[in-house]
Amino acid sequence: QVQLVESGGGWVQPGESLRLSCAVSGIIRNFNYMNWYRQAPGKEREWVASIDTLSRTNYAESVKGRFTISRDNAKTTVYLRVNSLKPEDTAVYYCNDPSGNYWGQGTQVTVSS
């Protein structure tokens, strides 16, 4: 059983930053490709960023240049640094291990003045 636990969300004002964490635990056969997704109220879940074992990254156009995904293999943790936040970034952010379609419970990010 693999567990993903997100943390680091909160309420911030536009322009501020947060660092989201996703701790992976359990029977981890391969801590490989990892994703971050988000789901805004009334919208479908959307992919935000991904990272592979060599720390090569990809980003959705809407967050490119503002968000940074990274990983610490020793801690089996994936991070998402979210800068210059906008109200439209308000969503529940989820991490995902596609190898077994594992998902965390999500962490809420609210951007509002």
N, C-alpha and C positions, 0 to 999 in steps of 0.2 A: 504494500500500500504506500503510495506517495502522497505526501501532503504539501500543499503550497499555502503559505500564509503571507498575505500582503499587509503592509503597515506604512505609516508616514503621511497618510492623507490628512486633510483638514480644511478649514476655511481660511482663505487668503484674499487679499485685495488684488485687483488687476495690476500686472507688472511684477508681482512677487513670485517667489520660487518655492518649490518643495522637492524633497528627495523621497521617492517611494522605494520600498524594499519588498522583495519577495523571497522568503526563506523556504528552501526546498528540503524536506526531510522524508525519512521512511526508507523503503527499499529502492535505492537509487542505482539503477543499473548503468544508466548513462545520463550524466548531467550535460546534455548537448544543447541543441537548438532550443531557445526560449523566446517567448513572445510576451508583449504587453498589448492588451486590448482595453477599450473603454466603452462604456454604454451610458449615453446621456438620457435624461428623462424623455420617454416617448419615442426613443430612437433605437435602431438596431445596434447591436454590439459591433464595433469597428476595430480593425487592427491598427495599432499605433506604431510598434517598433519590434524588431527582432535582433537576436544576436546569436552567433554560432560559437563553437568551441574555440575558434581562433580570434574571437572578439570582433569578427566582421559584422557590421551592422547595416540595417535597413530601416527606413522611416517612411511613414505616411507623409504625403506632401504637406498636409495641414500642420504638421508639427516639426518638419525639417528645419534645422537651424535653432530651434528652441528647446527640444527635448534631446536627452542623451541617455542611451541605454548602455549599461556596463555590467560586468559580472565579477564575482570573486569565487573562483572554483574551489578554493580551500574551504570556504564557508558555504558552498552550494547556495549562493544568494545572487539574485539578479536585482539591479537597481534601475530606476528611471528618474533621472534628474529632469524636472520640468521647470523651465525658466520662462520669464515674460508671460506669465499666465493671463489668459483672456477669459471673459465670462463664458465663451463658447467651449472652453476646456472643462467646464463643470460636468462631471460624470463619475461613475464608479469605475475605478481602474482595476483590471484583473491581470494576473500573470497566468501564463499557459505553457504547459509542457506538451507539445504536440505528439511526442512519442507514444503517450498513453492517453492523450486527450484529458490531461489533468488540469483542473482549474482551482484557483483559490477562491476565497469568499468575497474578495474585492475590498478596496479601500476608497472611501468617498473623498473626492476633491470638489470643493465648492469655491468658485471665484466670483466675488461680488463686492461692490463698494457699499 
